């Protein structure tokens, strides 16, 4: 990076962007179980920041903070993958919900209601909500900018961490079209939640205040929205 050659300059950049690293870490933490250490994510993010400083080429006209955000988030997600933090029980519960939603989507040709999902699972609605809570953080979803333009629509820039090789999938126009359609078909409240969380980077507590529900309810709705997307995109993520 042409304008960050010396250690003093790099130290200054690290200090300036430490709040960004922490913000991304705590944004992820809101979806993760308490067993995940925020400090570990921050350390991984700092490594991503250093990598961004080494790789960034300001002659390309990109903004460093945009580039650094992607590298920092990617480093944190890599750390989570390597640590294999999600238990088998959590994954099993998550898959159970996804399978129920997928079956209902196929049969009803629309997004099922929560009552219908609970019925498909053969459990009372409160038990379904509890199961949603148990899957907290089982599916990490994030977006990466597909283009540099600030005018890009959220639906065009939203990408789920749905399987190995997400960037390869993004090169498939059919996948991008299906993903956009899946987001469009989310229930209105879940679509608003996803936009506020991924586009505006609001946390669950802030979103809950806007929608008039508790933080735990937002956590449930987020997990449900992700399960809907995975159900809709079953052909690509399995």
N, C-alpha and C positions, 0 to 999 in steps of 0.2 A: 504494500500500500504506500503510495508515493509520499503522502503527507504524514506518515506515522513511522518514521524510520528509527528514531531514538527511543530508549527506554523511558525517558521522561515524558515524551509524547504519549507513549502507550499507557503509562501510569495515569496520565490525565484522562485518557479516553475511558479507561476502566472505571475510574472514580465517577466520571460523568454518566456512564451507562449502567452503573451498579443498580440504581433504582429500577431501570428497565428489566434487568435480569431478575430482581426480586419480584417485580410485578408479574412477570411471566410465570415464575415459580409458584407464587401464591394463587395465581389464576388456575394453574393445573391442580394445585393442592385441594381446591374446593371440590374436585371430583374424585379425589383419591382417599383411601382409608387412612386412619390415623397412624398406621404402622410405617407409612412412607415419611421419611425425614426431609423436611423442607431444605435443610442445610445441604443435603446431598444433591438435591435438584439445583440449588444455587451454585454449588461448586461445578456441577456439570455445565450449567449455563455460562459460567465464567470461562470455562474451557472453550465453549462454543463462541464466546465473544472474542477470545484471543485468536481463534481460528478465523473468525470473520475479519479481524484486523489484518491478518496475514494474507488473506485471499482477496480482500476487497480491492477493486480497481475503479478509482473515481473517474477514470477517463471514459467509462461506459455511461456516465450520466445518471447512475443510480444514486439514491440516497443511502448513506451508510446505515442509518438507524433501521430502515426497512430491511436491508440485507442482514444486519446484525440480528434483528428480531427473528428472522427465519433460521439463522444458524444457531442461536441460543435455544429456541424452542426445539429444534431438531436434536440438539445435544441432550436436552433433558429427556426427550422421548426415547432416545437411544439408551440412556441410563436406565429408564424404566423397563425397557424391553430386556436389557441385559440382566437386570436384577430379578426378572420374572416375579414381580410383586403380586400379581393377581393369583389367588389361590384356586385350586381345582374346584372347590365348592362355589366360589364366585363365578367362575367361568361356566359351570354347569347351570347355575341359576340364570345367568345371562342368556345362554343358549336356549334354555327352556322358554323364556319370554319371546325371544326372536322367532322360535319355531311356531309358537302359538300365533303371533302376529302375522307371520308369513302365511300360515294356513288360512287365517281369516281374510287376509288381503286377496288371496287366490279365490276363495269362495264367494266373498261379498263384492269383489271388484271395487273396493273403496277402503279407506282407513277405518279400522274397527274402533269402537268406543272402548273406554276402560272397562265398562261392565261386560262387554262382549269378550274382551281379552281374559278377564277373570273367569268368565264362564267357560271359555275354551280350555283354561288351565284347571277347571274343576275346583275352584276355590272362591270363598267370599271376597268381596272387593277389598276389604281391609287386609286380608292375607296377601292379596296381590300387591297392594301398596308396600307391605312389609318386604315382599320378595324384591320389589324394585329397589328398596333401600339397601338390600343386601348386595345388589349388583353395582353399588356405587363405584365408579371409576373403572368398571370392567372393560369399558370401551372408550378409549381416548379418541376424541374427534377434534380436529383442528383444521384451519384453513391456511393455505399458502397462496400468496398472490400469483396468479397465472400471467398477469401482465403488469407493467409498471404504472399504467394509467390510473389516476385517482378516481376516474369516472366509472371504473368497472363495477358492474352490479354484484351484490353479495352472492346471488345465486350462481354467478359464473365463477366466483373465486372460492366458493365453499368446497372443501375436499375432506372426506373422512379418512381417518387412519383405519382402513377397513381390511387390509390384507397386506401381504408382502408386496413390495414394488408399487407403491401408490403413484409414483411419478410415471412409471410405465403405463399404468392404467389411465392416467390423465391424458396420455398421448392418443388415447382411443376416443374419438369424437362421440362414438355411441355411448361410451361410459359417461362422458360429461353430460350428454343429453339426458341420459337416464337419471343421473344424480340430480340435475337441475329439476327434472320433473318430480322426483321423489320429494324434494324440499318443498316445491310448490304445493304438493298434495298433503303436506302435514296439516293437522288441525291448526286453526289460526293461532291459538295460544302457544302451541309448541313452536310454530314458525316464528312468532314474535320472540319467544325465549331464545331460540337459536340465533336469531339476528342480533339481539342485544348481547348475547354472550360472546359470539365469535366475531361479529362485526364491530360492535361498540365496546367490547371487552369489559362489560359490566360483570360483577360477581353475582353469585346466586342471591345473596342478601339484598343487593340493590335491585335485582330483577324481581324478587319477591315483593319488594315495596311498590314497584310499578304495577305489578299484576294483582296486588292485594292478597297474596298468599304467603305462607311461611317459607323460609329457606329450605326446609326439608322437603316441602312440596315441590319446589323448583327442582331440587335434586332428582326427585322421582320423575318429574315431567321430562327432564333432560335425558335421563336413562331411557324413558319410554320413546322419546323422539329418535334417539340413536337406534333403538331396536327397530323402530318403524323403517328407518332408512336402510338398515341392514337387511330387513325382510324384503323390502322393495328391490334391493340390489343383490339379491341372493345369487343370481347367475354370475355376478362378478366377484363376490367375496368368498365363494366356496370353491 
